[in-house]
Amino acid sequence: MQTDQQFLEYVVKSLVDNPNEVKIARTVDEMGVLMTLEVGAADMGKVIGRSGNTAKAIRTLLRVVGMKNNSRVNLKINEPEGGMRPAEKASKTVDEAMADLKI
């Protein structure tokens, strides 16, 4: 396991409630290193943080680790199956909303 992958695993497992569900895939191509992170649906908010600040901080730290190893490191966070995000058609029409209000 590479240093950047070990670092990401340590940080993410420290943040989440279910460290057993953390999975990290590491791929290297001409653009650099891509770390793909998967966590449980319940832990997604902890990894992303308010306004995405935690995810931004993790990405910044990974870039620093990458610079130390002369590589460009990017992080992709996969949304878990059956994630907490609302369905595609989350917004209702005005008529549907009025019917819900029973006015």
PyMOL commands that place a pseudoatom at each C-alpha (Angstrom):
pseudoatom trace, name=CA, resn=MET, resi=1, chain=A, elem=C, hetatm=0, pos=[0.000, 0.000, 0.000]
pseudoatom trace, name=CA, resn=GLN, resi=2, chain=A, elem=C, hetatm=0, pos=[1.334, 3.410, -0.979]
pseudoatom trace, name=CA, resn=THR, resi=3, chain=A, elem=C, hetatm=0, pos=[1.933, 6.251, 1.484]
pseudoatom trace, name=CA, resn=ASP, resi=4, chain=A, elem=C, hetatm=0, pos=[-0.885, 8.393, 0.071]
pseudoatom trace, name=CA, resn=GLN, resi=5, chain=A, elem=C, hetatm=0, pos=[-3.351, 5.505, 0.284]
pseudoatom trace, name=CA, resn=GLN, resi=6, chain=A, elem=C, hetatm=0, pos=[-2.326, 4.715, 3.867]
pseudoatom trace, name=CA, resn=PHE, resi=7, chain=A, elem=C, hetatm=0, pos=[-2.719, 8.379, 4.797]
pseudoatom trace, name=CA, resn=LEU, resi=8, chain=A, elem=C, hetatm=0, pos=[-6.199, 8.624, 3.238]
pseudoatom trace, name=CA, resn=GLU, resi=9, chain=A, elem=C, hetatm=0, pos=[-7.289, 5.402, 4.926]
pseudoatom trace, name=CA, resn=TYR, resi=10, chain=A, elem=C, hetatm=0, pos=[-6.075, 6.615, 8.323]
pseudoatom trace, name=CA, resn=VAL, resi=11, chain=A, elem=C, hetatm=0, pos=[-7.821, 10.001, 8.023]
pseudoatom trace, name=CA, resn=VAL, resi=12, chain=A, elem=C, hetatm=0, pos=[-11.137, 8.650, 6.720]
pseudoatom trace, name=CA, resn=LYS, resi=13, chain=A, elem=C, hetatm=0, pos=[-11.317, 5.736, 9.159]
pseudoatom trace, name=CA, resn=SER, resi=14, chain=A, elem=C, hetatm=0, pos=[-10.740, 8.227, 11.982]
pseudoatom trace, name=CA, resn=LEU, resi=15, chain=A, elem=C, hetatm=0, pos=[-13.720, 10.307, 10.810]
pseudoatom trace, name=CA, resn=VAL, resi=16, chain=A, elem=C, hetatm=0, pos=[-16.367, 7.654, 10.202]
pseudoatom trace, name=CA, resn=ASP, resi=17, chain=A, elem=C, hetatm=0, pos=[-18.467, 5.503, 12.545]
pseudoatom trace, name=CA, resn=ASN, resi=18, chain=A, elem=C, hetatm=0, pos=[-18.099, 2.373, 10.390]
pseudoatom trace, name=CA, resn=PRO, resi=19, chain=A, elem=C, hetatm=0, pos=[-14.406, 2.066, 9.438]
pseudoatom trace, name=CA, resn=ASN, resi=20, chain=A, elem=C, hetatm=0, pos=[-14.995, -1.447, 8.067]
pseudoatom trace, name=CA, resn=GLU, resi=21, chain=A, elem=C, hetatm=0, pos=[-17.030, 0.037, 5.200]
pseudoatom trace, name=CA, resn=VAL, resi=22, chain=A, elem=C, hetatm=0, pos=[-14.182, 2.279, 3.988]
pseudoatom trace, name=CA, resn=LYS, resi=23, chain=A, elem=C, hetatm=0, pos=[-12.780, 1.162, 0.630]
pseudoatom trace, name=CA, resn=ILE, resi=24, chain=A, elem=C, hetatm=0, pos=[-10.031, 2.936, -1.281]
pseudoatom trace, name=CA, resn=ALA, resi=25, chain=A, elem=C, hetatm=0, pos=[-8.973, 2.189, -4.847]
pseudoatom trace, name=CA, resn=ARG, resi=26, chain=A, elem=C, hetatm=0, pos=[-5.768, 3.731, -6.211]
pseudoatom trace, name=CA, resn=THR, resi=27, chain=A, elem=C, hetatm=0, pos=[-5.105, 4.114, -9.938]
pseudoatom trace, name=CA, resn=VAL, resi=28, chain=A, elem=C, hetatm=0, pos=[-2.206, 5.791, -11.704]
pseudoatom trace, name=CA, resn=ASP, resi=29, chain=A, elem=C, hetatm=0, pos=[-2.312, 7.275, -15.212]
pseudoatom trace, name=CA, resn=GLU, resi=30, chain=A, elem=C, hetatm=0, pos=[-0.738, 10.134, -17.166]
pseudoatom trace, name=CA, resn=MET, resi=31, chain=A, elem=C, hetatm=0, pos=[-2.756, 12.660, -15.126]
pseudoatom trace, name=CA, resn=GLY, resi=32, chain=A, elem=C, hetatm=0, pos=[-1.349, 11.401, -11.815]
pseudoatom trace, name=CA, resn=VAL, resi=33, chain=A, elem=C, hetatm=0, pos=[-2.848, 9.352, -8.992]
pseudoatom trace, name=CA, resn=LEU, resi=34, chain=A, elem=C, hetatm=0, pos=[-6.598, 8.971, -8.568]
pseudoatom trace, name=CA, resn=MET, resi=35, chain=A, elem=C, hetatm=0, pos=[-7.846, 7.805, -5.187]
pseudoatom trace, name=CA, resn=THR, resi=36, chain=A, elem=C, hetatm=0, pos=[-11.443, 6.559, -5.269]
pseudoatom trace, name=CA, resn=LEU, resi=37, chain=A, elem=C, hetatm=0, pos=[-13.114, 6.499, -1.859]
pseudoatom trace, name=CA, resn=GLU, resi=38, chain=A, elem=C, hetatm=0, pos=[-16.215, 4.578, -0.863]
pseudoatom trace, name=CA, resn=VAL, resi=39, chain=A, elem=C, hetatm=0, pos=[-17.844, 4.835, 2.574]
pseudoatom trace, name=CA, resn=GLY, resi=40, chain=A, elem=C, hetatm=0, pos=[-21.155, 3.721, 4.039]
pseudoatom trace, name=CA, resn=ALA, resi=41, chain=A, elem=C, hetatm=0, pos=[-24.220, 5.856, 3.346]
pseudoatom trace, name=CA, resn=ALA, resi=42, chain=A, elem=C, hetatm=0, pos=[-24.485, 6.877, 7.004]
pseudoatom trace, name=CA, resn=ASP, resi=43, chain=A, elem=C, hetatm=0, pos=[-20.887, 8.175, 7.020]
pseudoatom trace, name=CA, resn=MET, resi=44, chain=A, elem=C, hetatm=0, pos=[-21.060, 10.156, 3.779]
pseudoatom trace, name=CA, resn=GLY, resi=45, chain=A, elem=C, hetatm=0, pos=[-21.893, 13.415, 5.571]
pseudoatom trace, name=CA, resn=LYS, resi=46, chain=A, elem=C, hetatm=0, pos=[-18.911, 13.071, 7.897]
pseudoatom trace, name=CA, resn=VAL, resi=47, chain=A, elem=C, hetatm=0, pos=[-16.514, 12.636, 4.969]
pseudoatom trace, name=CA, resn=ILE, resi=48, chain=A, elem=C, hetatm=0, pos=[-17.958, 15.507, 2.925]
pseudoatom trace, name=CA, resn=GLY, resi=49, chain=A, elem=C, hetatm=0, pos=[-18.600, 17.868, 5.837]
pseudoatom trace, name=CA, resn=ARG, resi=50, chain=A, elem=C, hetatm=0, pos=[-20.597, 21.059, 5.971]
pseudoatom trace, name=CA, resn=SER, resi=51, chain=A, elem=C, hetatm=0, pos=[-20.450, 22.787, 2.557]
pseudoatom trace, name=CA, resn=GLY, resi=52, chain=A, elem=C, hetatm=0, pos=[-17.890, 20.178, 1.488]
pseudoatom trace, name=CA, resn=ASN, resi=53, chain=A, elem=C, hetatm=0, pos=[-15.215, 21.613, 3.772]
pseudoatom trace, name=CA, resn=THR, resi=54, chain=A, elem=C, hetatm=0, pos=[-14.009, 18.263, 5.131]
pseudoatom trace, name=CA, resn=ALA, resi=55, chain=A, elem=C, hetatm=0, pos=[-13.663, 16.814, 1.622]
pseudoatom trace, name=CA, resn=LYS, resi=56, chain=A, elem=C, hetatm=0, pos=[-11.763, 19.949, 0.511]
pseudoatom trace, name=CA, resn=ALA, resi=57, chain=A, elem=C, hetatm=0, pos=[-9.410, 19.636, 3.484]
pseudoatom trace, name=CA, resn=ILE, resi=58, chain=A, elem=C, hetatm=0, pos=[-8.758, 15.946, 2.756]
pseudoatom trace, name=CA, resn=ARG, resi=59, chain=A, elem=C, hetatm=0, pos=[-8.037, 16.787, -0.905]
pseudoatom trace, name=CA, resn=THR, resi=60, chain=A, elem=C, hetatm=0, pos=[-5.620, 19.540, 0.136]
pseudoatom trace, name=CA, resn=LEU, resi=61, chain=A, elem=C, hetatm=0, pos=[-3.758, 17.208, 2.496]
pseudoatom trace, name=CA, resn=LEU, resi=62, chain=A, elem=C, hetatm=0, pos=[-3.576, 14.531, -0.226]
pseudoatom trace, name=CA, resn=ARG, resi=63, chain=A, elem=C, hetatm=0, pos=[-2.049, 17.059, -2.626]
pseudoatom trace, name=CA, resn=VAL, resi=64, chain=A, elem=C, hetatm=0, pos=[0.607, 17.866, -0.002]
pseudoatom trace, name=CA, resn=VAL, resi=65, chain=A, elem=C, hetatm=0, pos=[1.371, 14.162, 0.422]
pseudoatom trace, name=CA, resn=GLY, resi=66, chain=A, elem=C, hetatm=0, pos=[1.513, 13.869, -3.374]
pseudoatom trace, name=CA, resn=MET, resi=67, chain=A, elem=C, hetatm=0, pos=[3.913, 16.809, -3.702]
pseudoatom trace, name=CA, resn=LYS, resi=68, chain=A, elem=C, hetatm=0, pos=[6.230, 15.151, -1.238]
pseudoatom trace, name=CA, resn=ASN, resi=69, chain=A, elem=C, hetatm=0, pos=[6.273, 12.113, -3.538]
pseudoatom trace, name=CA, resn=ASN, resi=70, chain=A, elem=C, hetatm=0, pos=[6.422, 14.172, -6.777]
pseudoatom trace, name=CA, resn=SER, resi=71, chain=A, elem=C, hetatm=0, pos=[2.967, 13.117, -7.929]
pseudoatom trace, name=CA, resn=ARG, resi=72, chain=A, elem=C, hetatm=0, pos=[-0.410, 14.749, -8.430]
pseudoatom trace, name=CA, resn=VAL, resi=73, chain=A, elem=C, hetatm=0, pos=[-3.073, 13.131, -6.238]
pseudoatom trace, name=CA, resn=ASN, resi=74, chain=A, elem=C, hetatm=0, pos=[-6.812, 13.580, -6.795]
pseudoatom trace, name=CA, resn=LEU, resi=75, chain=A, elem=C, hetatm=0, pos=[-9.688, 12.256, -4.709]
pseudoatom trace, name=CA, resn=LYS, resi=76, chain=A, elem=C, hetatm=0, pos=[-13.007, 11.002, -6.032]
pseudoatom trace, name=CA, resn=ILE, resi=77, chain=A, elem=C, hetatm=0, pos=[-15.728, 10.185, -3.503]
pseudoatom trace, name=CA, resn=ASN, resi=78, chain=A, elem=C, hetatm=0, pos=[-18.220, 7.633, -4.812]
pseudoatom trace, name=CA, resn=GLU, resi=79, chain=A, elem=C, hetatm=0, pos=[-21.792, 7.924, -3.646]
pseudoatom trace, name=CA, resn=PRO, resi=80, chain=A, elem=C, hetatm=0, pos=[-22.864, 4.703, -1.916]
pseudoatom trace, name=CA, resn=GLU, resi=81, chain=A, elem=C, hetatm=0, pos=[-25.592, 2.448, -3.322]
pseudoatom trace, name=CA, resn=GLY, resi=82, chain=A, elem=C, hetatm=0, pos=[-28.933, 3.600, -1.965]
pseudoatom trace, name=CA, resn=GLY, resi=83, chain=A, elem=C, hetatm=0, pos=[-27.334, 6.819, -0.750]
pseudoatom trace, name=CA, resn=MET, resi=84, chain=A, elem=C, hetatm=0, pos=[-29.080, 9.448, 1.323]
pseudoatom trace, name=CA, resn=ARG, resi=85, chain=A, elem=C, hetatm=0, pos=[-29.438, 11.863, -1.634]
pseudoatom trace, name=CA, resn=PRO, resi=86, chain=A, elem=C, hetatm=0, pos=[-33.077, 12.442, -2.599]
pseudoatom trace, name=CA, resn=ALA, resi=87, chain=A, elem=C, hetatm=0, pos=[-34.468, 10.791, -5.717]
pseudoatom trace, name=CA, resn=GLU, resi=88, chain=A, elem=C, hetatm=0, pos=[-34.022, 12.403, -9.129]
pseudoatom trace, name=CA, resn=LYS, resi=89, chain=A, elem=C, hetatm=0, pos=[-37.502, 13.973, -9.083]
pseudoatom trace, name=CA, resn=ALA, resi=90, chain=A, elem=C, hetatm=0, pos=[-37.265, 15.610, -5.676]
pseudoatom trace, name=CA, resn=SER, resi=91, chain=A, elem=C, hetatm=0, pos=[-39.144, 18.794, -6.541]
pseudoatom trace, name=CA, resn=LYS, resi=92, chain=A, elem=C, hetatm=0, pos=[-42.906, 18.645, -6.923]
pseudoatom trace, name=CA, resn=THR, resi=93, chain=A, elem=C, hetatm=0, pos=[-45.043, 20.626, -9.280]
pseudoatom trace, name=CA, resn=VAL, resi=94, chain=A, elem=C, hetatm=0, pos=[-47.146, 23.416, -7.815]
pseudoatom trace, name=CA, resn=ASP, resi=95, chain=A, elem=C, hetatm=0, pos=[-50.281, 21.282, -8.260]
pseudoatom trace, name=CA, resn=GLU, resi=96, chain=A, elem=C, hetatm=0, pos=[-48.718, 18.344, -6.384]
pseudoatom trace, name=CA, resn=ALA, resi=97, chain=A, elem=C, hetatm=0, pos=[-47.630, 20.621, -3.541]
pseudoatom trace, name=CA, resn=MET, resi=98, chain=A, elem=C, hetatm=0, pos=[-51.120, 22.192, -3.317]
pseudoatom trace, name=CA, resn=ALA, resi=99, chain=A, elem=C, hetatm=0, pos=[-52.704, 18.720, -3.249]
pseudoatom trace, name=CA, resn=ASP, resi=100, chain=A, elem=C, hetatm=0, pos=[-50.411, 17.776, -0.349]
pseudoatom trace, name=CA, resn=LEU, resi=101, chain=A, elem=C, hetatm=0, pos=[-51.598, 20.852, 1.557]
pseudoatom trace, name=CA, resn=LYS, resi=102, chain=A, elem=C, hetatm=0, pos=[-55.243, 19.872, 0.916]
pseudoatom trace, name=CA, resn=ILE, resi=103, chain=A, elem=C, hetatm=0, pos=[-56.244, 23.469, 0.262]
for i in range(1, 103): cmd.bond("trace and resi %d" % i, "trace and resi %d" % (i + 1))
show_as sticks, trace
zoom trace
